[in-house]
Amino acid sequence: MSLDDLNADVKDAYSALGDELLVDLDRETRNELAMLSAAFDTDDESELVRRAVHALYRSTVDTGDLDFHLRQGYDVTYDEYLSGMTYEEMTGADQYPQRDDERRYQM
């Protein structure tokens, strides 16, 4: 997989999500959401869910988990995704032919 594949998958997932998302809550999640609602004094649980997604995303980026999964699935990092090019493309390493080390010192 590649950077182009990742871009296509992100676009597909984005369009598939739509504006609303129905989520089934288990007992533990319901309890935690109720605690957060009470602590933040809000009746809008959807705002808490949005914050949770942002917190998970930030944590995943900060710890390197996102890079780990992107490297496994797409062979790119989050920085490469943001820049729109791979490190090889950034440094020009993909522009030169591979050296033939066996013939390198032959006269």
Secondary structure, DSSP 8 states (H G I E B T S, - for coil): --HHHHHHHHHHHHHHH-S-------HHHHHHHHHHHHHTT-S-HHHHHHHHHHHHHHHHHHHTHHHHHHHHHHS--HHHHHHTS-HHHHHTGGGS----TTTTT--
